[in-house]
Amino acid sequence: MVSTNGLPLLLREGLEVALVPPRLKGPRSFVVDSCAEGKGGALVSFEGIRTIGDASQIVGKTVLVRKSDLPADFELHDSRSVVGREVEDVRLGSIGTVVDVIHGPAQDVWVVNGSRGETLIPVVEAIVRSWEAGMPIVVDLPRGLVEEGVKACD
């Protein structure tokens, strides 16, 4: 199983999921029995899927989870909810606008364009301070990540 759109794989043991498109007959939701990272994606088993015949019935399906089961910081990794957002540093003020998200193996990186040029911001807890809807994303950038002699335009 592989994740889509560069999002982190969110499956975990005990999580109830829906498979789409659904089957006409039989269960439409399943509980994750186990999940482990493999070379080509995750190795996932579902309760009730025990034979090759059972497994062949779900090949090619998309796995959906409830929004309430997503981690609190999920929005930070969803390009659709981050691109276009304004970013402000606690010390320097406006950094610019997120124009792209680079999905890396360890963490995502926001590409931010603004008056200081292009800034690459690692999306990690130590840097991202707040991301309230309708407000600029607040970060605490380490010194040296952006050129500090450049003044932001008001």
Secondary structure, 3 states (H helix, E strand, C coil): CCCCCCCCCCCCCCCEEEEECCCCCCCCEEEEEEEEEECCEEEEEECCCCCHHHHHCCCCCEEECCHHHCCCCHHHHCHHHHCCCEEEECCCEEEEEEEEEEECCCCEEEEEEECCEEEEEECCCCCEEECCCCCCEEECCCCCCCCCCCCCCC
